Amino acid sequence: GYRDMIYLNLTARNDWSSTLPDGENSLFYPAASLGLEFTEMLGISDNDILPYGKLRVSYGQVGNDAPLYATSNYFAQTAVTGDGFTDGLVFPILGQNAFEQDGVLGNNELRPETTTTFEVGVDLRFFNNRLGLDVTYYNAETVDQILPVDISAGSGFLSSVQNAGLVTNEGIEAVINATPVEAGSFRWDTRFNFTAYENIVETILPDLTNIFLAGFTSTSSRAIEGEPYGTLFGGGFQRVEDESSPYFDELIIGADGFPLTATESKILGDPNPDWILGVSNTFSYKGLSLSALVDIRQGGDVWNGTYGIGQYFGVTQHSADYRGELGDGVIYQGVQETESGEFVPNTQQVDMNNDDVGTGSNRWVRYGFGTLGEENVEDASWVRLREVRLAYSLPNALTDNLGVSAVDLALTGRNLLLFTGYRGIDPETNLTGTGNGFGLDYFNNPNTRGYGVSLNVTF
């Protein structure tokens, strides 16, 4: 530090990981940050309008190692995979154990994964700290990202862990703190926390177009070169691709009245949100305080497999309401060919649930859970009342008589309300938990709603 104005931080760290090969198991990551309090430098720190202002810039690296046993081939306890409705069979069975070669091919040439981040930001305080603004821009690049990559089953394995990709993450974070009202014993504090980012897969291994992260045959989360990380991928419909057409992106309907399916799997959606906003407010009067936190997520897609399988079995209200309805979309002059010519609104009506001529005439089976993921990809925007807290602190006169420093009593409720157009249980949950793949909902458990009472006594 220099004269309470300029601050420089330098750090260096080295780890050695046992999950990486010998000779490639050293992870060195340095970091440097520089802060400049320009209000102190300009001699205006006693100014009522802008008493504090700081500029900061930082550069750093962090390392990441491989999953356990990723460098070797080994045997694992035998399990017979379930069908999605049961857990299958896991040994021991009736007292007998069994082991088999694991499906992941070990890679003893792995290198550490490295993320390099550059940040620049500003911290401003206004009106005697009644208003604060903290804005950060960051750009991170991850090289040698360690991912399991599918390989030919003819090799005797299903996947191999590889240094498979280069991913960039660019975004902005902004925090606003304010005290709009402060009168006597009453005070109102508010806080806005905004985040927007773009996470792009820049390159992957040669001869690969995408890498499977998690999911199913019909829909999966993948790393696709040039697309956001975790992009939803699978079977979809044919749509009008001419951007100058008034029917751009409309479904193309075949002569039988059903939408035409795409000949190849396609990108179905982006599970990453456009932006996230948290808004908290705290109202306090003497020893009593009431606070509430609202979380808002705008954009981001989720594959609603739970709803899709309900459609497949015909047990959803939607599959009942759309019996015999006209299919939305456009038809190419009454025929299926779409190479050229004009589109017109669809006039071919079909009974979407008539199964007289086999399952092919049933929309929900034809385009259902196991075959066409696009049918069940939904926007996952939501507004959530994340937390409400009511607290009371005993006055000093009472705590002195009790022989303690402080007594605080609080009532807390979490995840109390959810407002969303998503047809599933909860768009915030993810089938594979904290794994690489996300944006998947298949009989996921919802978030829990919780209530708590706490008593904190300080002696």
Disulfide bonds with the S-S distance in Angstrom:
none
